[in-house]
Amino acid sequence: MIFSDSTSSFVNYYKRHGFAATSRRTMLYLQRLFLFPRMVLFYCDLTSPSFITATKNESNDVSVERKTRENDIDPQDLQRIVNFWNPKVFRRHLPERFQRGASLWLIRSAGQLAGYGWTLKGGTIEPHYFMLGSNDVHLFDFLVFPEYRGRKLNPALVGEILRQMAAENRSRAYIECAEWNQPQLNSLKKTGFQLLGVARKQHLLGQTFVRWENPELQLETRQTVVSAKADR
Ligand SMILES: CC(C)(COP(=O)(O)OP(=O)(O)OC[C@H]1O[C@@H](n2cnc3c(N)ncnc32)[C@H](O)[C@@H]1OP(=O)(O)O)[C@@H](O)C(=O)NCCC(=O)NCCS
């Protein structure tokens, strides 16, 4: 499934960007695939009030909406989201994710759709680095459309989600980001998320293998997760 998704992504990319750009992207993809990219994992303790000030949104023209069903999404917004990466893959993900109870969060700037992100309570869509507690929430697949990047819309969206999750009495929020993704790393610094650790993950024969890259962080991670569970 992963390879057929990737192939259709590249065909889609080739149609839009041509041979040279697709070759460069393929090389980058293969490097990232076979080097099992280091992922930076973050957490936010939603029971602590300190994150609220760190994620306060100062902008008046920004609004956030939460969607829990495909039918609630405006058709124009849906087109914009679906067509950005790979329509075929996104069309399949959408019902799967909603059926699992995920929420799609939209951010608007001056009324226009500027980006989105997903959350799932009590688990993750893909096999994860560790087990989430039933009251934890995972944030994943965030995107700000290119023309809106660099305006702190992603931190505004993440901040609003964290505030709402805290209001719903969730325990902890988790998010991760590839170590090469400097824009997302920079962006997450502006949110209430804190570093949990750095790890690599690989799926083989139906198993997920996780290697924590920093032993000190591994220890801290285990303790943090254990103490979070104990607190619930
Ligand atoms: C990562 C992403 C969501 C950040 O959104 P954003 O609203 O632009 O976030 P910010 O405004 O906080 O900017 C973050 C960083 O993006 C970079 N950036 C700034 N202007 C930019 C622009 N016009 N275009 C691209 N990147 C820009 C900067 O490194 C910036 O960090 P800085 O503010 O410390 O200089 C967005 O770049 C994106 O959608 N990227 C592609 C998808 C992705 O990587 N998603 C995250 C993985 S799930």
The ligand as an SDF file (V2000), in Angstrom:
LIG
                    3D

 48 50  0  0  0  0  0  0  0  0999 V2000
    5.6330   23.2630    8.4230 C   0  0  0  0  0  0  0  0  0  0  0  0
    4.5050   24.2420    8.1170 C   0  0  0  0  0  0  0  0  0  0  0  0
    3.1690   23.6220    8.5180 C   0  0  0  0  0  0  0  0  0  0  0  0
    4.7490   25.5290    8.9240 C   0  0  0  0  0  0  0  0  0  0  0  0
    3.6330   26.4120    8.7460 O   0  0  0  0  0  0  0  0  0  0  0  0
    3.7590   28.0090    8.9010 P   0  0  0  0  0  0  0  0  0  0  0  0
    2.3980   28.5370    9.1880 O   0  0  0  0  0  0  0  0  0  0  0  0
    4.4840   28.5750    7.7570 O   0  0  0  0  0  0  0  0  0  0  0  0
    4.6820   28.1190   10.2060 O   0  0  0  0  0  0  0  0  0  0  0  0
    5.4740   29.4000   10.7230 P   0  0  0  0  0  0  0  0  0  0  0  0
    4.8540   30.6600   10.2550 O   0  0  0  0  0  0  0  0  0  0  0  0
    5.6570   29.1750   12.1760 O   0  0  0  0  0  0  0  0  0  0  0  0
    6.9040   29.3050   10.0050 O   0  0  0  0  0  0  0  0  0  0  0  0
    7.7730   28.2310   10.3350 C   0  0  0  0  0  0  0  0  0  0  0  0
    9.0510   28.3160    9.5030 C   0  0  0  0  0  0  0  0  0  0  0  0
    8.7770   28.1880    8.1170 O   0  0  0  0  0  0  0  0  0  0  0  0
    9.8420   28.8750    7.3790 C   0  0  0  0  0  0  0  0  0  0  0  0
    9.2190   29.8870    6.5240 N   0  0  0  0  0  0  0  0  0  0  0  0
    9.0500   31.2000    6.7500 C   0  0  0  0  0  0  0  0  0  0  0  0
    8.4770   31.7850    5.6970 N   0  0  0  0  0  0  0  0  0  0  0  0
    8.2590   30.8130    4.7870 C   0  0  0  0  0  0  0  0  0  0  0  0
    7.6940   30.7840    3.4880 C   0  0  0  0  0  0  0  0  0  0  0  0
    7.2230   31.8950    2.9180 N   0  0  0  0  0  0  0  0  0  0  0  0
    7.6230   29.6000    2.8400 N   0  0  0  0  0  0  0  0  0  0  0  0
    8.0800   28.4810    3.4020 C   0  0  0  0  0  0  0  0  0  0  0  0
    8.6290   28.4330    4.6470 N   0  0  0  0  0  0  0  0  0  0  0  0
    8.7250   29.5940    5.3190 C   0  0  0  0  0  0  0  0  0  0  0  0
   10.7430   29.4900    8.4110 C   0  0  0  0  0  0  0  0  0  0  0  0
   11.7860   28.5630    8.6620 O   0  0  0  0  0  0  0  0  0  0  0  0
    9.8290   29.6020    9.6030 C   0  0  0  0  0  0  0  0  0  0  0  0
   10.5390   29.6310   10.8240 O   0  0  0  0  0  0  0  0  0  0  0  0
   10.8910   31.0600   11.4990 P   0  0  0  0  0  0  0  0  0  0  0  0
    9.5880   31.7520   11.7390 O   0  0  0  0  0  0  0  0  0  0  0  0
   11.5860   30.6910   12.7770 O   0  0  0  0  0  0  0  0  0  0  0  0
   11.7470   31.7830   10.5240 O   0  0  0  0  0  0  0  0  0  0  0  0
    4.4810   24.5940    6.5920 C   0  0  0  0  0  0  0  0  0  0  0  0
    5.7650   25.0260    6.2150 O   0  0  0  0  0  0  0  0  0  0  0  0
    4.0560   23.4280    5.7110 C   0  0  0  0  0  0  0  0  0  0  0  0
    2.8710   23.2280    5.4670 O   0  0  0  0  0  0  0  0  0  0  0  0
    5.0320   22.6230    5.2300 N   0  0  0  0  0  0  0  0  0  0  0  0
    4.7340   21.4550    4.3760 C   0  0  0  0  0  0  0  0  0  0  0  0
    4.0220   20.3310    5.1500 C   0  0  0  0  0  0  0  0  0  0  0  0
    4.7570   19.9520    6.3960 C   0  0  0  0  0  0  0  0  0  0  0  0
    5.9820   19.8640    6.4370 O   0  0  0  0  0  0  0  0  0  0  0  0
    3.9840   19.6910    7.4710 N   0  0  0  0  0  0  0  0  0  0  0  0
    4.5380   19.3190    8.7730 C   0  0  0  0  0  0  0  0  0  0  0  0
    4.7310   17.8740    8.8980 C   0  0  0  0  0  0  0  0  0  0  0  0
    3.2690   17.0760    9.4810 S   0  0  0  0  0  0  0  0  0  0  0  0
  1  2  1  0
  2  3  1  0
  2  4  1  0
  2 36  1  0
  4  5  1  0
  5  6  1  0
  6  7  2  0
  6  8  1  0
  6  9  1  0
  9 10  1  0
 10 11  2  0
 10 12  1  0
 10 13  1  0
 13 14  1  0
 14 15  1  0
 15 16  1  0
 15 30  1  0
 16 17  1  0
 17 18  1  0
 17 28  1  0
 18 19  1  0
 18 27  1  0
 19 20  2  0
 20 21  1  0
 21 22  1  0
 21 27  2  0
 22 23  1  0
 22 24  2  0
 24 25  1  0
 25 26  2  0
 26 27  1  0
 28 29  1  0
 28 30  1  0
 30 31  1  0
 31 32  1  0
 32 33  2  0
 32 34  1  0
 32 35  1  0
 36 37  1  0
 36 38  1  0
 38 39  2  0
 38 40  1  0
 40 41  1  0
 41 42  1  0
 42 43  1  0
 43 44  2  0
 43 45  1  0
 45 46  1  0
 46 47  1  0
 47 48  1  0
M  END
$$$$
